[in-house]
Structure formats: structure tokens, C-alpha cells
């Protein structure tokens, strides 16, 4: 009889929600009682909106408890673990009964995330017990040729999950074909999009899968050295990667004559990036690894020809590598059976924003955006009106509500002007100002521009200035045209993806929400009632009771009125801080 | 390149062939298409940041930066279409939207004529007055006049005003100073006159506009005739401006400067009166109307027709016309108005004896349009002011004469259209003043009585007047309604200023010239001008605390009590120093790179607009902390060329990029000053900057001014770089590298880059000097040569010693040894540069690997070659090969902390080069690792060498070498031996003659001589150290380093020189002769043995008992100070000759400057030789060269090398700085600049 197993989701998101306390509490309780159960850490389970998560797997089945704090942990411990009575109120998922959260899982297919939340990422044995390292073992055991490995990857149809969407097998083939005394394989773990955490979840939840993917890649292209370029802002990921690397070395998956195969030498190290967004770009990443300033250069030559230290190099994203062992082990078909004609397999998305069920989800390509948001995501918070979704982070674009039937595949998404990107999906409701949203993303890219290309360095700054002006009510006739002109020029005249895509949020918002821009510029109004300087606060005399709370709280002393009399706001003095709006108990403050 | 390898490209629709690996930029350039680029430098790897070089390539997404896009078969490239142009313009617009800088100073921008103030101030600073006037006259032909009476908008705009003392630079005073100097000088500036075009222009009026038109047009080859209504020239200058401000003789001189160009002036000719357009049309191809605004206006109140009330200009003109001054003795005069005419009237009235003079003005002093200095002077002279007062009525006496004037008080209301507050009468404030005379100085009108005459006879248009009664013209070209008639000055603008009239004359002349040349009449193309004003309004805060405060040199004036006459009040700056001091106050607001800036060039070409993307901008303090290099980040466009050249060529990595995005800027590594980095002060960053962000931190005012350039060969080290001197009248402004035979990339090092200032040094010796009673007295050349000849003759031949510096030209060296052998009949001839160092250096040039092979090597070894400082251009080649071709560099040095450590791959610190090399040679031979085949085929003496070397104690050699251990030494030896293309670079500065011999032995043992990119590169300290050997500066060798025991050669010499016998060869070496005091008379050319001595006392002894010492040099050196006779020396640019570099490349240079020294070095030598030989018939450098070539031995091309065993090291250096004062001065000044 198997021991009852308790899994605590201890990825960064869980920890920040307080999972460590829960974990410690459970351990303490177990030790006190010497209860014969197994409590392990695991990675991201995916239901970010229900963190901290604790899963109990006993003889009867599995129970995923959500939003657990220390108090609830004690309760579950007492009732479920000690007395065998699950606390159904807290269960968010079970294989025994339905919960209202089940929609979150319906439609998900876990390939990349197959082990996340299932195994202990710090324990190689657990990975191995879930068919880990079997892919590379099989290759070595069956003496599968390099070209055959590449062919399998090619047949699976997997395309670069970092956002580029370039067929991974082809990329490998280029690097394989370029002869050199030394080759490199690099994992791009410089996830920098605001709101994206797919790579982090993978690295924290299943580092061995990424490492195995790299080993298979190294074998295929003939690389002897590998680098995982991970942003320093992911300390837990780096820690778990290093633990995993040590374990893999110890077990002979890395090092010389791997798995006993002669001349199969490969080792791997983690290079911490200083968190420059631009270092996600291949050539800038290489410059950064070489110790130079992270600045892109013109391609060609592509890294497959002249990459790290001038040698042929292959660079893939974390998610791409995480899929590889699965594909090798289960065959190309196991992956390509999902998805659409040109976009195969599954894709992990980080679902955030004004969405009820935020989290990391993995869905087969071809699912509609509408389904992701309204089925998996459970719809919009407070059931407000869905307005748009930003796909692809600052390099991507928005897809408006009326295009929500767009299916998730590279070509369909590109057709809207957005991009698939690495999987950031920010959901916006009617209270989001699209001009301000574009301004937010542009502010990000402007700050992250490396400063090399004129258009990206100065152009994004100028676009941001115009957007800021518009949101502050200083927009001028012709601003939209100026933005568009600059946007196209920046796209055309930048060396790397950062500049080439930076204007996308502006272009797509202008495309789908031009009227919002016009309202800001011509009417000096923000239709979403978001841009502070364009708001007017007035007092509804019908509702005002003269309680004086607003006047007392007004930091600008802009509200006049006698006690028990209707108050009014002096517009010239109002600083639009919204304090009165928040404080008024009678909903008498009107925003327009 | 094989044809078949070529790629087929379609470039702008044309089929062209491209070379594989070529970029689009290179391809286009080869096909004569200039693509603008700011971040590309052929010396550096492509970078692509500016995006100005973009092109469109069919099938490629977006635009492609042509500098880094390699061509591919079948590419279709468009370099000039609208899309490309638009992208380039946008890139430039964006760049200049964050280019907080001024191209031009506000003084120049404000001047209606655009006079280049900053430029002429720079010239005045250097005493180049004629040149300053030349520059001024490009835009203003009347500097002496304007220097006195201009209203000086420039000074109002001057940024000096922002500083505490609040006084502008004395721009006008300086102009006057230079103009007066020019007028007085013998070499007065005269513009170049082009050949006659046969066209004739009639100019109506000899005022400032007419004179200027003549000045601008006559040099273009058009005959200009001026018709003047008055009997004398000058117009308003003569008839309006009183003499105490502008003396007539100054006016006459400046008019003469116009007429001497060929301009005729016909007086008493008034158009429409005694001169008809009918006649002009017949005789002239074009007419320019510069008629002025002649008619005065009256006060315009009741009673202004009274007697003794007249217009100010009539008052002034009448006196000039009649030559009679008004007598105002004891009278009261009122002048109505607040302009400069009012000032002239009131101050003249004082001079006419008036007891009381009032100026009545309806606003306050602040609003007065008159020049403040005039107001100030008038007050000194006793003029009283009635501000906020307006005449209401003139009250006459019975005879109709002025009696009193009723005035009313005013107050200021709202500003009117002119921006000045409108005066409003205060009711009931009327008052009356008693007066004898009233002068109205409130405006003039243009008189166009000739209109009918012109229009009657015109057949190609009609002359019209505008609604103000002035001549109507096209405002940009000043062409009138009649095609061939142009107009300029007050007659067009209404009463204005002299400088405006001149500015208009320039425009009208330009249009007239276009008309006469059959060109379309177009205004000048507008240049792009970056302006700080486009970013923000400047204020005192931008200047206070950043500039030194210096009080203005005020104009000396006549004492107030000495002014009751018409003598000039302003006396002009009295001396050069005062003017120089005032020039120092110029803050040089304009950019020094305005003439060379690529950013500006392209911005003009693409009509960039600095305000199109106006927004936030970066403001940085300017970094002056480096003595030679100035960093102004405000101008930086982040092309990173400086950063990259410092890395890829220099290897110093002294500069880097800081921050990201819009906040990125270039800064010295580690964030401090450039002086705290590995900066080598080579100035290559300056050479590559496409704008003015990194410039030279000059000790003088750099201007900028348009410079002339000349080419020459560097006379510092032995690499032999070609240089370009940028100068004005031989004052050298800057030096740049020319793409030369040796320095193919045009790179140069710090010596020529910053060492040129010595040529501008005013301490230069220019005349022969004879020591009389411990003092030097200038003597004539003849006398000097006579003294030398007498001294030579008065001694035994071998008591004479001749010394030639390694900086001299081959021709000069040749003559020195000829003088010794023919004149003094001695072979005591050598160079201190090599004294006492034994033999060995003379063959260093042999088997030298050409510098350009450095990039083909497989490894480079630097052994005793600190090539970051000495011979740095070779250092650049080595580093560039390391950066671009990945050729490793190993350093073997005995210097504790070599400054090369950061740019090599491996370092061996040893103690003795000599023992190190010998130990290696020992090991290789001992182990039998020598290249026997090579030795057998190509070398002599190996067996003897082997026997002698192997007899030495190997362990002792190793321990003396200072190499850490035997294994490392042997490993080094084996690695070197195995290296296919190994180049060892060494320098005589650190290597003894015997080390160089042993290095040759090593190269022979390993068989590395005579192959491509393999072997030795020897470097010498001085530009022509090799010439010393080749020209026979040796007691035992003659020209071609021919042994003097060679009888046949000596016979040829005797014949050529036409001498009876050849002097005996002295077996004692020169050092011995010197030590034993056997040389009594010294003739030292271009060396400073005392100043450069390592052990001064030891060297001083040689000269202690000298009977006579002659030294030739540029400056007072420690050696010249001891001389009995000093001859001045000429710099290479001041003469012709040739230098032979360390690789035996002979490079000729031509005389470029008419030097300060009357007799060039070779001429001096020939003159001395003539004292001994009646048949010396060499006359010039060509003759000398011919004689040298005739004496040179036929080339020995056996190709055999000989082993040379040496017993011990002979390191015996006696002098630093190559024994050259020029190098010494640079080295010392350099160290001083950094240690301040």
C-alpha cells in the first residue's frame, strides 16, 4: 500500500502566496505526530489564482486544496490526513468529484508542464521515475543517428516557443550542418515579458526536462558545451537548475562519455543575465554570455553559423527544450497530433490580467482565445465586459473582443497584428484604457532598448512622449498619424526583434481602438475612465448627504460645502487623485 | 579575385558585379554611389546603429543597414528611392532631436551678414590679422568701418552676457583692431580676382550697400562701376556719421580697398537727374540700386516749419557737404528721437559748442534703439535726457524762428506690435522749454525720383515701390520687377543699419552674379544648423560657474574734456596683448567641427528638422579632464565609433557605453576621467567621431576656420606615417593621418597628432646667433658661415667632429658628411643617436617583414617593443590583427609593469633579452631543432656559431635571462620554433645591438627569414635613424654604408667631390675620441646630447674643453645654450627632402610652408661647403639626390644571411628621446600635462 502523499506547490508564485508557511506547518505537524505520510515540495501546479495549493493523494484518489493558509492546513491535516475525511470545501480539484474550478483544467493538455506540480523538482529520482532521461538513454542505447533525432523533432512540427516560431528541427539542422571544432547549445531562459512566467514555472517545476532537452539537442547538433542563460531575477529557478545539474552530472548525464557513449561529451552551466530584456535576443544574448555589453548585431550570420565565440550555436527557449524529451520518447506523432496544420502541439500560456482564473495553462494549438478566457479562465473578474487581450507581451499586440474567436496558432494570431510570443496573455476589461495600455508597454520597451539603433533608442522615446501627452490630455491633432509613422519606421529600421516589434502594442491598439485615441485627443476624454488627468469628479447633489467625508479627505482642499449641505468640487483645484471617490459612502461622487 | 566568384547584383536598376563578402555599402561605393553613414568606419567591424545608411533590398523585411548587410547573388538593391530617403531623414531627425548643441555661435547667427565672429577671433588670437580680415571680408567688406560704427547685434547675442560681469566679448573692438592692423600692413588682405567675364554692372550709390556690391562682384570678374550723387564716397557713412565716430580717412582707406579691385566710382552722378537708365541699360548688363534712404522727416507737430528746426540728417549732411560746422556756442538744442541718428545729432551739437543739449524721447532709456555705448558716451559729454516726453507744438517768435517747444509727459501702456510698450500722453502734463535749435531724428524716407526714368526705358519688367515707399524686390533674391535690376540696402528695407545693407548687398550681388552667369536666380541653400535654442531657453545658470570670468577689455577713449572737437573718440585697442586678452573671453559657442561634421552634412542633404521630434533631451557636462581630448556627450549620436576604435584598433578599451536606451552615453571605462583609463592619447577617437562629440582639447582657440592642408612625413619615429597638416598661413591647427604607404588606414599616434604645437611655438630660433660675452647676438647668415669656415680651417682636421641627428633628411645628412670630408677633411662624423652602441643596428632593416604582413601572422611576439607608446601605429596594426584576425600576441618584456599587458595573450617577464634569446638559441641548437635545410641553403657561419654558443654555460644563460624556469623557456623555444608564421617585433629603444644580432641568429636557426609573414620587424627610435647608415654618417662608412676601406668606392668619391685626397680613416671609435677630449670643435646638427643625456655629467665632459661649438636646432636647447654659434633649423614642411623608415622605405616630402627661416638646412650646408670648394655646384634638393644616387653602390642581392656570434650584451644607451629635443619636449610636456 502506497503511503499518502502530500504535495505542496512551492514555485515562486506559491511561495509568495505563503506556501512555505503551509509546508512548514505540515512538516511540523507530521513530525509531532510521527504520521506516516510523505510530504514533498513540487513546482507550479498552475492554478495561480488559488495559491497556496496543497495536493493530497491517498488511496481513494487525489484532492487538490486551494487557498490554504496555516489554519486551513491544520484543519486539513487533522481531518483529511489523520482522520481520512477530505475537507471538501477547500478542494478545488479532485478525481473523485466535480468542483466549480474544473473548467480550469478542461481543455488543457500537459506536455511541457507534464511534471510540474507532480514531481519534486529537486529530486532527480522522481524525474527519472516519470520516464526522465529515458529519451536520451534510448537514443544512446538504440544508437539513433543525429540526423534521425533532428528528423523526429522536425516531424513533430514543434516551432520555437520563445516567440519566433521558427521550426526547431530546421534550426537544429543548420547548426548540425555547420562543421566546426566546437559548437554550443544555449537555452534562452531570459524570460523578460512583463506578466509572463511560463519559463520560470518550467525551470522551477521541472528543471531536468529542460536539461534533458539540451542534452538531446547537444547530441543532435554535436555541441560539447551548453549554456542556460537565465535572468538573475529568478533565484529559485537558478538554484533548482544548479541542483539538477549537479545531480545530472553525478548520474553521468553530463560530462565525458555520457551514458558510456564514447566522445559524447557535453556539459552545461548557468549564466546569470542581469535582466536586460534585449538579452532575450539571440545575438545580444551571445554578446552578454561573452561578457560584452548586451547589444544585438545584424544577422546574417545567424548563430547557427557564427554564434557564441564565433562558433556554430543553437539557441532555443526553455519551453521548446522541455518538450523535446517527450517528443523523443513518445515519437513525433505524440506531439504533432495536437494543434493545427502549421502549429503543432501545445503551448503554455501565462494567463493574467482581469481574469478570474489566472495561471499557467497548457493548451493544444487551435483552441480559441475565447475558450481560453471564458472556459479555462472562467471569464472576467467581477463579470465586467471583456475588452481585449494582449498577446506576446510588449512585442505583441492586442486582440479585441470581436476577434476573440481567433484560434491560437502562429498564423492566425499574426493575422490580427499581435504575435504568439512566448505565451504572455494579459486580459483586459472595459476599465482598461487602451492608450494607457500601449503607453505602459512602450514605456517598458523604451527602458529596455539597448540604445544601439537610432530608431529604437530615440524613436520609442518619442512615441512614449506622444502617448504620455495623449493620456495627459495634451494630445494634438496629427498625433495618431505621427505615432503610426514612427511606429512603421521603427519596425523597419531596427536591428533586432525588440525594436522591430516594440511599436506593435501601439499599432494594434490604434488599429482596433482608434476611437479611444481620438477621444483622448479631440474630446480630452478617457472612455475607460482610467487616465487621471482626463477625469472629472463631480458630486451628484441627489446622493450627497453633506457628510463632509469627501471634503475632509481631499488633499487639495478642493471640496467645499456646509455640513448637511450638498458639497461641490472646485474643478480648478481638483488634482484628480480619486480620494473622494474612494471615501464617499453614498456613491455621490461621479466620475466622467 | 576570379571573375567567376563574382556575384550578380542589381543596384538601382543596373546590373553590377559584386565581390563575395562585400557589404552593400562597399559595393555602392565602388560603383560611385555615396550612401550616407555615420556609424561606419572602414577601419572597424560593421556595427549598424545609426541607420542612416539604410537601403531597400527586394524580398527582405524592413530596411537594411547597408554597412553590415553582405551582398548575395541576385540581390536587388535600391539606395535612393523615396522610402530610403524618408527613412534616412527620420533617422537624422531623431538623432538631432537629442543633439543639444550649437553648430554656429549666436554672434554669427545674429549678424545680418553672418560674419564668422568665432573664426576671426581665433585668427586674431594668433596674430593672423590679414587672415582675420580675409575671413570677415567674405561677408563684410567694410571691417574698419563696421569695427567703429556697427550696431553690434552680435554683442547683444554674445553668451558672455550671461556671466557675472555681463559684458559681451568686445567683438567689434577686435574687428576694428584687426582691420586697422590690416590697413597698416604691407601684406594687406586682397581677395583673389577671377578673370574678366566681360560683363558690366552699374551700381547706384557709393554707400555701404554699393561699396559692398562692388566688392562682392568685381572679384567674380564682372566690371563694377558705381555712380554716386555726392562728390565723395561713403553715402551715409560720410554724410550721416560724424567724424568723431568714423574718421574720413578710415572711410577713404576702406573705399580704396574696394576701388583697387578695379571698381570705378563716378561722382556727382544722380540717377534720374544727370544719369539716365537709358544710358545704363545700353552700357551695362545689370544694375544694382543701393540708393539708401535719403530724405529726413520733420518732427511732425504744429509749427515744425519754424526756422532753426530741421531734420537731424540734414544737420549732419550739411556740415559734411559744406565743410562748415554749425556754431551752437551758448545755444540750447533739443534732439527729438532715440535712435543712433539722435545720438549723432546730440553729440555733434555738443561739439558745435552748444551750452545745453536735450534728447527728447517718448519712451524710457530701456526702449531706446540707440547703441547703449552711444548713450553712455553722450551722457559723459553732458547731454541731458528727457524721457517719457513728446513734443506737442513748436512755438515761434515773431520772425518765425523757434522760441519754445511745448512737450507733454508720457507713460507706458500695453506693448505694441514691436513688443515695446506704447507711450500714452498724460493729460495735463504739458510743459514748455526754451530752445534755440530743434533737430528731428525720427526717421528717413527713401527717395525714388528716378522711378519714371527707369520704367520709361525698361523693356524687361517694371520697377515698383512697396507701400512704405521703398523699392519692391523679391525678398529672397532682391531681384526687382526688372530682371536685370537688383536692389539692396536702406532703399529696400527703409532706414536700417550698415550691416544690414552689407548683408543685402551680398544677396543682391549673388543674385546678380547668377543673372550674369545665366544661372537660375536662387537664394543660397539653407544649411542645417543645430541650435541649443531649439531645446530650451538658455539662462545664466547654463554658464555661471562653468567658465572663467574675465573682465572685458574696454575701449580706450578720449577724455571727456578733450572732446570739444571732431577727433575720433574711441582710440582702438592699443596693443596685441589687449586684443589677445579680449579674444580669450570668447566662449567658442560654435562647434569646432562645423566644416567637417558628417551629421551636419547629411542633415543638410536630407533637410533634417531638429524640432520635428522635439521632446526630452540629454544634457551633459563637457569633459575637459584629458589634456588633449575633449568629450562633449551632448553632441554624441552613439555610433560608438570611438568606443570601437579604442577597442579594435588601439586595444586600450578606454571608452565604453553606459546605461541603456535613451539614457545611453559614452564614457571613459570605470566612469572616471579618461586620464585614469588605459587611454594612450593617440586621438584615434577624435579621428573617427562623425560629429563634434570627441574633439581635440587645444591650447589655442580652434575657431573653427577653413584650413588649408599640406602633406608631409612624420618626423617622430621610424614607422614613416604620412600626415596631413591643417593650417592657416603656416600656423598648424591640427594634424590628421593620411592613408599612406605605411599607415594605410590613415592611423597616426599621439606624437604627430598632438606634437605639432611645437611648430607654432613663438620661441623659435629664426636667425643665426653668435655668443658674445655669454649672450647671443643675431648675426647675418654670411657672417655665420664665415665663422664656421674659419673655425674648421683653424683646426687640425681630426680636431673637428661632425654630428648629424636622426631626425634630419637624407639630403641633409649627406651634405653634413660631405662637409666633414670635403671641408674639414676628416672622417670624424657620426650621430650621437648611435654613439657608443657598437655595431649591429645597421643591418636591422634586413629581412624586415613588411608591416602589412602583421595581419597574416599566426602569432606575434613583442620583444622589447613597447608599441603602445613608441611606434604606436605598428601597435595598432598588431592589436587590430589580434582583434579582427584573432592573431595571438605574446609579450616578452623586462619592464616591471608594461603598459601592454592588457592587450596581449601571454606575458613573459624576464630580466635580460640578451640572455633570453641566447638561451633559446642554445636550446634549439643543442636539441638539434634547427632548420637545417634553411641554414644550409641560405646561411653562412652556422657551425662556428654553434661551436661557440654551445661552449657557453646553458644554466647561466637561463638564470641571467630572468625567465622563471628552464621548462618554460624551453617550452617557449619549442612553440616559437613550431609557429608557422611567427613575427618578432623589437625596437632599438630597448634592445642592444648584440640582441638584434642574436635575434637574427634565432630567426636563422628556426628558418623564419625571407618568408611571408614570418621573421623580424625592427623598429627604430627616430624617423631617419636608418638614413644615418645609408648616408654615411659614420667614421668608417660612406654613402650606402659602403666600407671606406673599399678603394674603388673612395676613388669614386674623390672624383665626384673633385678633391685631391680622401681623409685618413681614424681607427679610434668616436666615443673614445670624445672621452679623451680629442675633438675640440663640434658641429652638431639637430641633436641635443646634453638635454637628452642619461648621465649628464658624463656627456658634459665631452664638451668641457671644446674650443668651438656650433649647434643647429629649432629652439634653445641645453646644447644650443652651450654653443658658440647657433644656426636655426627648418622643419620638414619648411623644406624638401626624404626620410628612410625602419623598413627602408624612402619617402620624399616637399616644401609646403614658406618658413620663418630664410635659409633652409640644405642651403645652409651648401653655403658652408662652398667656403671650401669652389666647384660645389649643387643647388637644390634634386641635385643633392642625384649625387647620392650616383654614389650608391649597386644592390647586393646575394640573399645570404650570416650567423654572428656575440660574446656579451652591449647595452650602452647614452641618450633618451632619440637625442632629439623635439621628442624630448613632447615627452616632457606630455608627462607634465598628465601630472598636473
Interface residues (C-beta under 8 A of the other chain):
Chain A: X276 X278 X293 X297 X298 X300 X446 X447 X448 X449 X450 X451 X452 X453 X454 X455 X456 X457 X458 X459 X460 X461 X462 X465 X485 X486 X489 X491 X492 X493 X494 X495 X500
Chain B: X46 X47 X48 X49 X50 X51 X52 X54 X62 X63 X65 X68 X69 X70 X86 X87 X90 X91 X94 X95 X97 X98 X613 X615 X616 X637 X638 X640 X656 X657 X659 X660 X661 X662 X663 X664
